[in-house]
Amino acid sequence: MIIDTHVHIYDPFRPEGAPWPDPDNKLLYRTTLPQQVKEQAVPEQVDGVVVVEASEWIEDNQWILDIAADDPFVVGLVGRLEPGDEKFEEDLERFAPHPIFQGIRFWGSYFADVSQNGFIDKMKRVAEKGLVVDVNFPWQTPDGFFALREQVPELKIVLEHVSAVKVNGEAPSDEWLETMRRAAENPNTTQKVSALMENSAQQPAPPDLAYYRPALDAMWEIFGADRLFFGSNWPVCGRAGTYARCIRIVRAYFAARGLEVTEKFFWRNSQAVYGWQQR
């Protein structure tokens, strides 16, 4: 089984449009409903997807949930809720009970000062509901991230997009390694191996596994067999290469580590984190 834990579904041509992507973005400004996802994913033996909400409109969370109701290929949603919004807690209460709603995503500016606007208490509420927080590692304000980890250690945090590791055929920087090791000290911090090709110094991203191996080895050494899992970042991954290339690189890497590790990477670990169920 393979579950892709990072795809974006949107339709800029629906009556209300969409706040993202920009119409000038010729690659991304198109319809990406489940049918379009399946066209790329099913040939690569993908069995389902977790949608990560890219829209800032609260009602687009419901729009995805309504789509998922009619299509079991969508096994989960990481919704977009901003802790700074007045109705954050109300919206959390609204969406959290839905079995497909498994987490929230927000931008990293909150880590500049986690003591503001009740941020810590709000994250405690997220943790109490068993939801996940998906976030790009806030490299500009890492102290805030670690303050959150210290004050809400039970919160499940997924670091998206390979934590911005530089992929260039060489080992990651000492700074990256040290910071990620510190992040991994909390067992509730996991690493989503998404946007691997997009972080490549060469574009289009090379197809050879050897080019990615140093970065993958570093993530393996830090997070191990139980805290790494797959995400494509479709359709954004198309900036760097094809969906097939995206999945085949990591498939080759983990296949060498055996069937049990491969299953953990492609579905067991993400199920343990998000709690998705095959539909």
Order of alpha helices (4+ residues) and beta strands (2+ residues): beta-alpha-beta-alpha-beta-alpha-beta-alpha-beta-alpha-beta-alpha-beta-alpha-beta-alpha-alpha-alpha
